[in-house]
Amino acid sequence: MFSDQHDSSDKDKDLSTRVNSARLADYVGKHIRLPCKALKLDGERITVEASDGGQVTVQVASNADITDTYIEVIGRVTDSTTVQMLACVNLGSDLDMKLVNDTIELIHDPRFYAKMFC
């Protein structure tokens, strides 16, 4: 059970909201989850396509084991187009990105966000 004694700053420390590329600018300096398609690996960076079709540069964690086409990057947003990876979840080779994006948009809908995620 959650206690009402925690202030919002305590909650924000543990929150990693799912986002698409259009929402990254709202989360600079914060932890996020970015479901995406791996496009191009270039050394310590990977270019991915977010669920809304936007491209994002991900600075890959040294222990990352990217084996699938679709991944979820867990990381910290460094700017509106770049994420520093903390971890990666492999999601397989087939993922309905339109459904993922629709879900992300519902998460951020003001009718639901404050009630479910804060």
N, C-alpha and C positions, 0 to 999 in steps of 0.2 A: 504494500500500500504506500501511496505517496503522502507525505506530510505537508501541511500548509505552512510549515515553518521555514521551508526553503524559499529564498528569494529568487527572482528570475535569473540573476547572474549565476547562481549555482546550477540551475537547470541548463543554461546555455553552455556551460562547460562540457556537459555530457551529450548535448544534442548534436546530431549530425543529420541534417535534413537532406532528403533527396532533391536534387536540382537538375535543371537542364542548362544549356549554355547561356540562354537569355537571362537567367537568374543569378549567375555567378557574381555579377557586380554588386549585388545586394549582400553577399556573404564574404567579402574580402576580409581576411584575417580570421575567418571562422572555419570550423570543420563541416564538411559536407560529404554526401555520397553522390557520385556521378555515374549513373548507368550509361554505358557507351559502347561503341564499336571501335575496336582497335584498327587503325588505318596504317600507320607507319611508325616503325621503331627506328630511332636514330640515336644510338649511343645511350645516354642517360635520359633521353626524352622520348615520349611517344605522342603522336598526334592521334586524337580520337574524335569520333563523331558522336556528339551527345544526342539524346532522344529527340530533340527538336531540329536536328540536322546541322547545328552549329559545330564548328571545329574548335577543339580545346587542346592546348599543349599541357602535357602532364610530365612533371619531373619525377622519374621513376625511383621508387625506393630500392635500395641495394639488395633487399631480400625478396623483391617481387618475383613471383613465378607466374608470368602471363602465358597461359597455354591455350586460351580460347579466343574466338573472334569477339565475343561479347564479354565485357567485364564490368564490374562496379568498382570504381576508384573511391577509396575512402581517404580523404586528405584535407589539407588546408588550402583555401583559396588565397593565392598570392596577388593576383590582379584579375581583371574581368575576363581574361582568356587563358589563365594559367593556374594549375593546381599542383601543389606539392603532395605527392602520394605518401601516405602512411601505411596503407595496406591495399590489397587488391583481392577481389573475389571473382573467380572465373564463373561465367554464367552460361557457357556452352556455345554452340555454333548457330543457334537459331533462337531469336528473341524478337517478339513483336514490339518494335520501338515506338510505333504509334500508340499502342496500349500503355507502354511505359510512360510516354510523354503525357497522355491523357491523365494518368494517375498522378504524375507530378503536378500537373496544373490543378487537379482537385485538392491535392495536399496544400497548395498555396492559396486556394480560394478562401477569402476572408470568412465565409460562412462556416468553414471547418477548421482552419488552421489554429485559431486561438483556443478552440474547444478540445482539439485532439492532440496538438503538438506543443503546447506551451504550458 
